Amino acid sequence: MRPIVNLRSWIARALWSGAASLGIGLVAGLLSLVLMSVGDGLGAAAVRGVLLVAISVSGLAIVAIVVLLAVNELQKPNDD
């Protein structure tokens, strides 16, 4: 039985989106710390919102990777 869909490209996309969102989250966290240190509380709060979204996206990417890997394993033919 042939796999219905090739999921390798989707798995790679999920990995890259998770990595990119972690990078964005790191930059946002550092920027929030800098803004707090110079006394810009509103700017730091706004950037923390971006940090929260980036963390959420990376969490969703992890869930997507787990689901895609499970579907990929279920599509493999049995060797019994």
C-alpha positions, 0 to 999 in steps of 0.5 A, spaced: 500 500 500 502 506 497 502 512 502 496 517 500 500 523 501 508 524 502 508 528 509 516 529 509 515 536 506 509 538 511 514 535 517 519 540 514 515 546 514 513 544 521 520 544 524 522 550 520 516 554 523 517 552 530 524 554 529 523 560 526 518 562 532 523 560 537 528 565 534 522 570 534 521 569 541 528 569 543 529 576 540 522 579 542 524 576 549 531 580 549 527 586 546 522 586 552 528 586 557 531 592 554 525 596 553 524 594 561 531 596 563 530 603 559 523 604 562 518 603 557 513 599 560 508 599 555 513 597 549 515 592 553 508 589 554 507 590 547 513 586 545 511 580 551 505 579 547 509 578 541 513 573 545 507 570 547 504 569 540 511 566 538 511 561 544 504 559 542 506 558 535 512 553 537 507 549 541 502 548 535 508 546 531 510 541 536 503 538 536 503 538 528 510 535 528 507 529 533 501 528 529 504 528 522 509 523 524 504 519 527 500 519 521 506 518 517 508 511 521 500 509 520 501 510 513 507 505 512 506 498 510 506 492 514 512 487 514 508 481 517 
